[in-house]
Amino acid sequence: MKVRVRIIRAIDDVDATEKYIYGHHKVLESYGITKVTSADRSWALNPHVYLILFESMEDFRVLGGGRIQLRTINFPLPFETAIMDIDPRIVPFMDEFGDLEVAEYCGLWNSREVAGYGIGSIYLVRVGIAILPQLRLKKLFGLSSPVTLSISKSVGYEVISSLGDNGSFYYPKEGLIATALQINDIDKLPLANPAERDYIFELREKINFKTTESGPRGKMELQFELKIPKPLK
């Protein structure tokens, strides 16, 4: 199997964006989740949203992805919208940041097909962190489920303990817990696991390259294209 990992600006490739949205919604539905801020598609009109796409090079299907959404006064981040009704402390917490100074990495999903080749959520997380210096951000935010919390911490996230119940909330529905996270030093990633930090730094250095990964279903050829494109409009 051959897969391309590339970055697009959401408003510049409507077809790929629609494929990403469809795949994300199908994954959410499989978990019984129908109402979630990250499933709100209004972000698709935001010129400051970048998608990370895992695409089949055979038939151009989107097999997984995530999005980096920059914050502006007109486009609050999904995690602050989700938290606002639960913990109003999010308002002064976010007020200290200006337009395009911070972002959220959200909407991550991958198909079982790529997971079977050993290309699961950790690859999406690594790529998302790897491209951040190109955006010159002060911080990155995110919400993590209990299942992905250890992965998030391994790449340098830390819990925002001043929000919620020591950083945790019931979200996206009662009985499900999400933890608010942040990366303060995007360039150096001092809190990351050394092996993960080395991998991310290697992605940053290479930008465009090919590699092969092996999993239970066999080998997968990966073509990385990690340069953030210039806006088309």
TIMARLUM-968294 format. One record per residue: x, y, z of N, C-alpha, C in turn; residue number from 1; residue in one letter. Coordinates in steps of 0.2 Angstrom, whole numbers, plus 2048, in hexadecimal, padded with zeros to 3 digits. Each point is the difference from the previous one (the first is absolute). Example, Ala and Ser with C-alpha at 12.3 -4.5 7.8 and 13.67 -1.06 7.14 Angstrom:
! residues 2
  nxx  nyy  nzz  caxx  cayy  cazz  cxx  cyy  czz  torse  torlo
  842  7E4  827   7FC   806   800  804  806  800      1      a
  7FE  805  7FC   804   806   801  7FC  805  803      2      s
This chain:
! residues 233
  nxx  nyy  nzz  caxx  cayy  cazz  cxx  cyy  czz  torse  torlo
  804  7FA  800   7FC   806   800  804  806  800      1      m
  7FE  805  7FC   804   807   800  7FC  805  802      2      k
  803  804  805   7FC   806   803  804  806  800      3      v
  7FD  805  7FE   803   807   800  7FD  804  806      4      r
  805  803  804   7FF   804   805  801  807  7FE      5      v
  7FB  804  800   801   807   7FD  7FC  805  804      6      r
  802  807  800   7FD   805   803  7FC  805  7FB      7      i
  7FA  801  801   7FC   805   7FC  7FD  805  804      8      i
  7FF  806  7FD   7FB   805   804  7F9  7FE  7FE      9      r
  7FC  800  805   7F9   7FD   7FF  7FC  803  7FA     10      a
  800  807  800   7FC   803   7FB  803  800  7F9     11      i
  806  7FD  7FF   804   800   7FA  7FE  7F9  7FC     12      d
  7FE  7FB  804   7FF   7FA   7FC  7F9  7FD  803     13      d
  7FA  802  7FD   7FA   7FF   803  7FE  7F8  7FF     14      v
  803  7FD  7FB   7FE   7F9   7FF  804  7FC  806     15      d
  806  801  801   804   7FC   805  7FD  802  807     16      a
  7FE  806  801   7FD   802   807  7F9  7FC  801     17      t
  7FC  800  7FB   7FA   7FC   800  801  7F9  802     18      e
  805  7FD  7FD   802   7F9   801  802  7FF  808     19      k
  804  805  802   802   800   807  7FA  800  805     20      y
  7FC  805  7FE   7FA   801   805  7FC  7F9  800     21      i
  7FF  7FD  7FA   7FC   7FA   800  803  7FB  804     22      y
  806  7FF  7FF   804   7FA   804  7FF  802  807     23      g
  801  806  802   800   802   807  7F9  7FE  803     24      h
  7FB  802  7FD   7F9   7FF   802  7FE  7F9  801     25      h
  803  7FC  7FB   7FF   7F8   800  803  7FD  806     26      k
  806  803  802   803   7FD   806  7FD  802  806     27      v
  7FD  806  801   7FD   803   806  7F9  7FC  800     28      l
  7FD  7FF  7FB   7F9   7FC   800  802  7F9  803     29      e
  805  7FD  7FE   802   7F9   802  800  7FF  808     30      s
  802  806  803   800   800   807  7FA  803  803     31      y
  7FB  801  7FC   7FA   803   803  800  808  802     32      g
  805  803  7FD   800   807   801  7FE  804  7FA     33      i
  7FA  804  801   7FD   804   7FB  801  807  801     34      t
  801  803  806   800   807   802  807  801  803     35      k
  804  803  7FC   807   802   803  803  806  7FC     36      v
  803  805  804   802   806   7FC  805  7FF  7FB     37      t
  804  7FA  800   805   7FF   7FB  7FD  7FD  7FA     38      s
  7F9  7FE  800   7FC   7FE   7FA  7FD  806  7FD     39      a
  800  806  803   7FD   806   7FD  804  801  7FA     40      d
  7FD  801  7FA   804   801   7FA  801  807  7FE     41      r
  7FE  805  804   801   807   7FF  807  802  7FF     42      s
  804  7FC  803   808   801   7FF  802  800  7F9     43      w
  7FC  7FC  7FC   802   7FF   7F9  800  807  7FC     44      a
  7FD  805  802   800   806   7FD  806  805  803     45      l
  803  7FD  805   805   804   803  807  800  7FC     46      n
  803  806  7FE   806   7FF   7FC  806  7FF  804     47      p
  7FF  7FF  807   806   7FE   804  7FF  7F9  803     48      h
  7FE  7FB  7FC   7FF   7F9   802  804  7FC  7FB     49      v
  805  7FC  803   804   7FC   7FC  7FE  7F8  801     50      y
  7FF  7FC  7FB   7FF   7F9   801  806  7FC  7FF     51      l
  801  7FB  804   805   7FB   7FF  7FC  7FA  7FD     52      i
  802  7FD  7FA   7FC   7FB   7FD  804  7FA  7FF     53      l
  7FE  7FA  802   803   7FA   7FD  7FB  7FD  7FB     54      f
  803  800  7FA   7FC   7FF   7FA  803  7F9  7FC     55      e
  7FB  7FC  7FE   802   7FB   7FC  803  802  7F9     56      s
  806  7FE  7FE   802   802   7F9  7FD  7FC  7FB     57      m
  7FD  7FB  801   7FC   7FC   7FB  7FA  803  7FE     58      e
  7FC  802  805   7F9   802   7FE  7FE  807  803     59      d
  805  803  803   7FF   807   803  7FB  800  806     60      f
  7FF  7FB  803   7FC   800   806  803  803  806     61      r
  7FD  804  804   803   802   806  7FF  7FB  806     62      v
  806  7FE  802   800   7FA   805  801  802  807     63      l
  801  807  801   801   802   807  802  808  7FF     64      g
  800  803  806   802   807   7FF  7FF  804  807     65      g
  801  806  800   800   804   806  800  807  7FD     66      g
  7FF  805  805   800   807   7FD  803  805  806     67      r
  804  804  7FD   803   805   804  7FC  807  7FF     68      i
  7FC  802  805   7FC   806   7FF  803  806  804     69      q
  802  805  7FD   802   806   803  7FB  804  803     70      l
  801  803  806   7FB   804   803  800  808  7FE     71      r
  7FA  802  7FE   7FF   807   7FF  7FA  803  804     72      t
  7FF  806  801   7FA   803   803  7F9  7FD  7FD     73      i
  800  7FF  7FA   7FA   7FE   7FC  800  7F8  800     74      n
  805  7FC  802   800   7F9   800  803  7FE  806     75      f
  7FC  7FF  806   803   7FD   806  802  7F9  7FE     76      p
  804  7FD  804   802   7F9   800  7FB  7FB  802     77      l
  7FF  7FA  7FD   7FB   7FC   802  800  7FE  807     78      p
  806  7FF  803   801   7FE   807  7FD  806  805     79      f
  801  806  7FE   7FE   805   804  7F8  801  800     80      e
  7FE  7FF  7FA   7F8   800   7FF  7FD  7FA  804     81      t
  803  7FA  800   7FE   7FB   804  800  801  807     82      a
  805  803  803   801   801   807  7FC  806  803     83      i
  7FE  805  7FC   7FE   806   802  7FA  7FF  805     84      m
  7FB  7FC  7FE   7FA   7FF   804  802  7FC  806     85      d
  805  7FC  800   802   7FC   806  804  804  805     86      i
  805  803  7FD   805   804   805  801  807  7FD     87      d
  7FD  805  802   801   807   7FD  807  803  801     88      p
  804  7FC  804   807   803   801  804  7FF  7F9     89      r
  7FD  7FD  7FB   803   7FF   7FA  800  807  7FC     90      i
  7FC  805  802   7FF   806   7FD  806  804  801     91      v
  802  802  807   806   804   801  806  7FC  7FE     92      p
  800  7F9  800   806   7FC   7FF  802  801  7F8     93      f
  7FB  801  7FC   801   801   7F9  801  807  7FE     94      m
  7FE  805  804   800   807   7FE  807  803  800     95      d
  805  7FC  802   807   803   800  803  7FF  7F9     96      e
  7FC  7FC  7FC   803   7FF   7F9  7FD  804  7FB     97      f
  804  802  7FB   7FE   804   7FB  7FE  7FC  7FA     98      g
  7FE  803  7FA   7FF   7FC   7FA  806  7FC  7FE     99      d
  7FF  7FA  7FE   805   7FB   7FD  806  7FF  804    100      l
  7FF  801  806   806   7FE   805  7FF  7F9  803    101      e
  7FA  7FD  800   800   7F9   803  7FB  7FC  7FB    102      v
  800  7FA  801   7FC   7FB   7FC  7FE  7FA  804    103      a
  7FC  7FD  7FD   7FE   7F9   803  801  7FB  7FA    104      e
  802  7FA  803   801   7FA   7FB  7FA  7FC  802    105      y
  7FB  7FF  7FB   7FA   7FD   802  7FD  7FC  7FA    106      c
  7FB  7FC  801   7FD   7FC   7FB  804  7FB  7FD    107      g
  804  7FD  804   804   7FA   7FE  7FC  7FA  7FF    108      l
  801  7FC  7FB   7FD   7FA   7FF  804  7FC  7FB    109      w
  7FF  7F9  800   803   7FC   7FB  7FC  7FA  7FF    110      n
  800  7FD  7FA   7FC   7FA   7FF  804  7FA  803    111      s
  7FC  7FB  801   803   7F9   802  804  7FE  7FB    112      r
  7FF  802  7FA   805   7FD   7FA  807  802  801    113      e
  801  806  802   807   803   800  803  7FD  807    114      v
  7FB  800  805   803   7FD   807  802  7F9  7FF    115      a
  7FD  7FC  7FC   802   7F9   7FF  807  800  7FD    116      g
  803  805  7FD   807   800   7FD  804  804  805    117      y
  7FE  801  806   804   803   806  801  807  7FF    118      g
  7FB  804  7FC   800   807   7FF  7FA  802  804    119      i
  801  801  807   7FA   802   804  800  807  802    120      g
  7FD  802  805   7FF   807   802  807  803  802    121      s
  805  7FC  802   806   803   802  804  804  7FA    122      i
  7FF  7FD  7FA   803   803   7FA  7FD  807  7FF    123      y
  7F9  800  800   7FC   807   7FF  803  805  806    124      l
  801  7FE  806   802   804   805  807  803  7FE    125      v
  805  7FB  7FE   806   802   7FF  801  805  7FA    126      r
  7FC  7FF  7FB   800   805   7FA  7FD  806  802    127      v
  7FB  801  804   7FD   806   802  805  804  804    128      g
  803  7FD  805   805   803   804  806  803  7FB    129      i
  802  7FB  7FC   806   802   7FB  7FF  806  7FC    130      a
  7FA  802  7FE   7FF   805   7FB  7FF  807  804    131      i
  7FF  800  807   7FF   806   803  805  806  7FF    132      l
  806  7FF  800   805   805   800  7FF  805  7F9    133      p
  7FD  7FD  7FB   7FE   803   7FA  7FB  806  801    134      q
  7FC  7FF  806   7FA   804   801  802  806  805    135      l
  806  7FF  803   802   805   805  7FB  802  806    136      r
  7FE  7FA  803   7FB   801   805  804  801  807    137      l
  7FC  803  805   802   800   807  7FF  7FA  804    138      k
  7FA  7FD  7FE   7FD   7FA   804  7FC  7FB  7FB    139      k
  800  7FA  802   7FB   7FB   7FD  7FC  7FE  805    140      l
  7F9  7FF  7FF   7FB   7FD   804  7FD  7FA  7FD    141      f
  7FD  7FC  805   7FD   7FA   7FE  7FB  7FD  805    142      g
  7FC  7FC  7FE   7FC   7FC   805  801  7F9  7FE    143      l
  801  7FC  806   802   7F9   7FF  7FB  7FB  804    144      s
  7FF  7FB  7FD   7FC   7FB   803  805  7FC  805    145      s
  7FD  7FC  805   805   7FC   804  804  7FB  7FC    146      p
  7FE  7FE  7FA   803   7FB   7FC  806  803  7FD    147      v
  800  806  7FE   805   804   7FC  805  804  805    148      t
  7FE  801  806   804   804   805  807  7FF  800    149      l
  802  7F9  801   807   7FE   800  804  802  7FA    150      s
  7FC  7FF  7FA   803   802   7FA  802  807  7FF    151      i
  7FB  804  802   800   808   800  806  802  805    152      s
  801  7FD  806   805   802   804  807  7FE  7FD    153      k
  800  7FB  7FD   806   7FD   7FD  803  805  7FB    154      s
  7FC  804  7FD   803   805   7FB  800  807  802    155      v
  7FF  801  807   802   806   803  7FA  804  803    156      g
  7FA  7FD  7FF   7FA   804   803  800  7FF  808    157      y
  7FD  805  803   7FF   800   808  7F9  802  801    158      e
  7FE  7FE  806   7F9   801   802  7FF  807  802    159      v
  7FB  803  7FE   7FE   807   803  7FC  7FF  806    160      i
  804  800  806   7FC   7FE   806  7FC  805  803    161      s
  801  807  7FD   7FC   805   803  7F9  800  7FD    162      s
  7FE  7FC  7FC   7FA   800   7FD  7FC  7F9  802    163      l
  7F9  800  800   7FD   7FA   802  801  7FD  806    164      g
  800  7FA  801   802   7FC   806  807  7FD  7FE    165      d
  805  805  802   807   7FE   7FF  801  7FF  7F9    166      n
  7FD  804  7FB   801   7FF   7F9  7FB  7FC  7FC    167      g
  7FB  7FC  804   7FC   7FB   7FD  7F8  803  800    168      s
  7FD  7FD  7FB   7F9   802   7FF  7FC  7FA  7FE    169      f
  7F9  800  801   7FC   7FC   7FC  7FE  803  7F9    170      y
  803  7FC  7FB   800   803   7FA  802  7FA  7FB    171      y
  7FC  7FF  7FA   7FB   804   7FD  7F9  7FE  803    172      p
  7FF  7FB  804   7FA   7FF   803  801  7FD  807    173      k
  7FB  800  804   800   7FD   807  803  7F9  800    174      e
  805  7FF  804   803   7F9   801  807  800  7FC    175      g
  801  805  7FB   806   800   7FD  805  806  802    176      l
  806  7FE  802   804   805   803  805  803  7FA    177      i
  801  806  800   805   804   7FC  805  804  805    178      a
  806  800  7FE   805   804   804  803  805  7FB    179      t
  800  807  803   803   805   7FC  807  800  801    180      a
  804  801  7FA   807   800   800  803  806  7FC    181      l
  806  801  801   804   805   7FD  807  7FE  7FF    182      q
  803  803  7FB   808   800   7FF  802  807  800    183      i
  804  801  805   803   807   801  806  802  7FC    184      n
  804  7FB  7FF   806   801   7FC  800  7FC  7FA    185      d
  7FD  802  7FA   7FF   7FD   7FA  807  7FE  7FD    186      i
  804  804  800   807   7FF   7FC  804  7FA  804    187      d
  801  801  806   804   7FB   804  7FD  7FA  802    188      k
  7F9  800  802   7FD   7FA   803  803  7FD  806    189      l
  802  804  805   804   7FD   805  7FC  7FB  804    190      p
  7FA  800  800   7FC   7FA   804  7FF  7FA  7FC    191      l
  802  800  7FA   7FF   7FA   7FC  804  7FA  801    192      a
  7FE  7FA  7FF   804   7FA   801  806  801  7FB    193      n
  806  7FF  802   806   801   7FC  7FF  7FD  7F9    194      p
  7FE  7F9  800   7FF   7FD   7F9  7FB  803  7FC    195      a
  7FA  803  803   7FB   803   7FC  803  807  7FD    196      e
  803  803  805   803   807   7FE  805  7FF  7FA    197      r
  804  7FB  800   805   7FF   7FB  7FC  7FE  7F9    198      d
  7FB  7FC  801   7FC   7FF   7FA  7FD  806  7FD    199      y
  7FD  804  804   7FD   806   7FE  805  805  7FD    200      i
  806  801  803   805   804   7FD  803  7FD  7F9    201      f
  800  7FA  7FF   802   7FD   7FA  7FA  802  7FB    202      e
  7FA  7FF  801   7FB   802   7FC  801  808  7FE    203      l
  801  804  805   801   807   7FE  806  801  7FC    204      r
  805  7FC  800   806   801   7FC  7FF  7FE  7F9    205      e
  7FD  7FA  7FF   7FF   7FD   7FA  7FB  803  7FC    206      k
  7FA  802  803   7FA   803   7FC  7FD  7FB  7FB    207      i
  804  7FF  7FB   7FD   7FC   7FA  805  7FA  7FF    208      n
  7FD  7FA  802   804   7FA   7FF  7FB  7FA  800    209      f
  803  7FA  7FE   7FC   7FA   800  803  7FB  805    210      k
  7FC  7FC  803   802   7FA   804  7FB  7FB  800    211      t
  802  7FA  803   7FC   7FA   800  7FF  7FE  808    212      t
  7F9  7FF  801   7FF   7FD   807  7FC  7F9  7FF    213      e
  801  7FC  806   7FD   7FA   800  7FB  7FF  805    214      s
  7FB  7FC  7FF   7FB   7FF   805  7FD  7F9  7FF    215      g
  7FB  7FE  804   7FD   7FA   800  7FD  7FE  7F9    216      p
  7FE  805  7FC   7FE   7FF   7F9  805  800  7FB    217      r
  806  801  801   806   801   7FC  803  806  7FF    218      g
  803  802  7FB   804   806   7FF  7FC  805  7FD    219      k
  802  807  802   7FC   805   7FD  806  806  7FE    220      m
  7FF  802  7FA   805   805   7FE  7FD  807  801    221      e
  804  804  804   7FD   807   802  804  805  7FC    222      l
  7FD  805  7FD   803   805   7FD  7FE  807  804    223      q
  805  803  803   7FE   806   804  801  806  7FC    224      f
  7FC  804  800   800   807   7FD  7FE  805  806    225      e
  804  802  804   7FF   804   806  801  807  800    226      l
  801  803  7FA   800   807   7FF  7F9  803  800    227      k
  7FF  805  804   7FA   803   800  7FF  805  7FA    228      i
  7FB  7FF  7FC   800   803   7F9  7FE  808  801    229      p
  802  804  7FC   7FE   807   800  7F9  800  7FE    230      k
  7FC  805  802   7F9   801   7FE  7FF  801  7F9    231      p
  7FB  7FD  7FD   7FE   800   7F9  7FC  807  7FF    232      l
  7FD  802  805   7FB   806   800  800  804  806    233      k
